[in-house]
Amino acid sequence: MKNNSDCVITAHKLASPGRRYIGELIDSLISAIIFMFFLSLGNSIGLSQDITGWLASLIAALYFLLSDGFPRGQSLGKKLLRISVIDSVTGESCSLKQSLFRNLLSPLLGIIDAFFILGKKRQRIGDKLAKTVVIVH
């Protein structure tokens, strides 16, 4: 008998590993742009370099960690590629909490995590932890 997760997954077309990788690259670039923008902004308004660096890092990290919880489960990179993150049990769009859980380990696990999206359900460790999958629209 299929469980709810299997039903949700089979009802959608899963995003390919390549498409997911490109989306990750786009979102990493967006995080870097956010960092540079706020670093420049802080410097231009006279904040100390320590505070500016800390704030710019925090804002860029928040984008990276929470962006899959944006409307329709789409970070800017995912929106460009017409893919989104959904709850693998309910089929609802990824929440901010799920986005945090699915992205928190990515920087630590790196390439090891990437191998997990080659599996049948195309879920990396963060997806399994947050109970999410990435689908194509």
C-alpha positions as CSV (number, residue, x, y, z in Angstrom):
1,M,0.0,0.0,0.0
2,K,1.3,3.5,-0.9
3,N,1.7,6.0,1.9
4,N,0.6,9.7,1.5
5,S,4.2,10.7,0.6
6,D,4.3,8.3,-2.3
7,C,0.9,9.5,-3.6
8,V,2.0,13.2,-3.5
9,I,5.3,12.4,-5.2
10,T,3.7,10.3,-8.0
11,A,1.1,13.0,-8.6
12,H,3.9,15.5,-9.7
13,K,6.8,15.5,-12.0
14,L,10.0,15.7,-10.0
15,A,12.6,18.2,-10.9
16,S,15.7,16.8,-12.5
17,P,19.0,16.9,-10.6
18,G,20.5,19.2,-13.2
19,R,17.6,21.7,-13.0
20,R,17.9,21.6,-9.2
21,Y,21.6,22.2,-9.4
22,I,21.2,25.2,-11.7
23,G,18.5,26.6,-9.3
24,E,21.0,26.2,-6.4
25,L,23.6,28.1,-8.4
26,I,21.2,30.9,-9.2
27,D,20.2,31.2,-5.5
28,S,23.8,31.1,-4.4
29,L,24.6,34.0,-6.8
30,I,21.5,35.9,-5.5
31,S,22.8,35.4,-1.9
32,A,26.2,36.7,-3.0
33,I,24.6,39.8,-4.6
34,I,22.5,40.4,-1.5
35,F,25.7,40.2,0.6
36,M,27.6,42.6,-1.6
37,F,24.6,45.0,-1.8
38,F,24.2,45.2,2.0
39,L,28.0,45.4,2.5
40,S,28.2,48.4,0.2
41,L,25.1,50.0,1.7
42,G,26.5,49.6,5.2
43,N,29.8,51.1,4.2
44,S,28.1,54.0,2.4
45,I,26.0,55.0,5.4
46,G,29.0,54.8,7.7
47,L,28.4,51.6,9.7
48,S,31.5,50.0,11.1
49,Q,33.0,47.2,8.9
50,D,32.3,44.6,11.6
51,I,28.6,45.5,11.9
52,T,28.2,45.8,8.1
53,G,29.9,42.5,7.5
54,W,27.7,40.8,10.1
55,L,24.5,42.3,8.9
56,A,25.3,41.6,5.2
57,S,26.1,38.0,6.1
58,L,23.0,37.5,8.2
59,I,20.7,38.9,5.4
60,A,22.3,36.8,2.7
61,A,22.1,33.7,4.9
62,L,18.5,34.3,5.7
63,Y,17.7,34.5,2.0
64,F,19.6,31.2,1.4
65,L,17.9,29.4,4.3
66,L,14.3,30.7,4.0
67,S,13.8,31.4,0.3
68,D,12.2,28.1,-0.5
69,G,9.4,29.2,1.8
70,F,8.5,32.1,-0.4
71,P,5.1,32.0,-2.1
72,R,4.5,28.7,-4.1
73,G,7.6,27.2,-2.5
74,Q,9.8,29.1,-5.0
75,S,13.0,30.9,-4.3
76,L,14.0,33.4,-7.1
77,G,16.1,30.7,-8.7
78,K,13.3,28.1,-8.6
79,K,10.8,30.7,-10.0
80,L,13.1,31.3,-13.0
81,L,13.4,27.6,-13.6
82,R,9.7,26.9,-13.0
83,I,10.3,24.5,-10.2
84,S,9.1,24.6,-6.6
85,V,9.4,22.9,-3.3
86,I,6.3,21.1,-1.8
87,D,5.6,19.2,1.3
88,S,5.9,15.5,0.3
89,V,3.0,14.5,2.6
90,T,0.4,17.2,2.0
91,G,1.4,18.6,-1.4
92,E,1.3,22.1,0.0
93,S,4.0,24.7,-0.8
94,C,7.1,24.6,1.4
95,S,6.8,26.6,4.6
96,L,9.5,28.9,6.0
97,K,10.2,26.3,8.7
98,Q,10.6,23.5,6.1
99,S,12.8,25.8,4.1
100,L,15.0,26.3,7.1
101,F,15.3,22.6,7.8
102,R,15.9,21.6,4.2
103,N,18.6,24.2,3.6
104,L,20.4,24.3,7.0
105,L,22.7,21.3,6.3
106,S,23.5,22.1,2.7
107,P,26.6,24.2,3.3
108,L,28.0,21.5,5.7
109,L,27.2,18.4,3.6
110,G,28.0,19.9,0.2
111,I,28.6,17.3,-2.5
112,I,27.6,14.4,-0.3
113,D,24.1,15.9,-0.1
114,A,24.0,16.3,-3.9
115,F,24.3,12.5,-4.4
116,F,21.1,11.9,-2.5
117,I,19.0,13.6,-5.3
118,L,20.0,10.8,-7.6
119,G,17.6,8.5,-5.7
120,K,14.1,7.4,-6.7
121,K,12.4,10.3,-4.8
122,R,15.2,12.8,-5.7
123,Q,15.4,13.9,-2.1
124,R,18.6,15.2,-0.6
125,I,19.1,14.9,3.2
126,G,17.5,18.3,3.8
127,D,14.5,17.2,1.8
128,K,14.1,14.1,3.9
129,L,14.5,16.0,7.1
130,A,11.9,18.6,6.0
131,K,9.6,16.1,4.2
132,T,9.8,18.0,0.9
133,V,10.3,17.3,-2.8
134,V,11.1,19.6,-5.7
135,I,8.7,19.5,-8.6
136,V,8.3,21.0,-12.1
137,H,5.3,23.2,-12.9
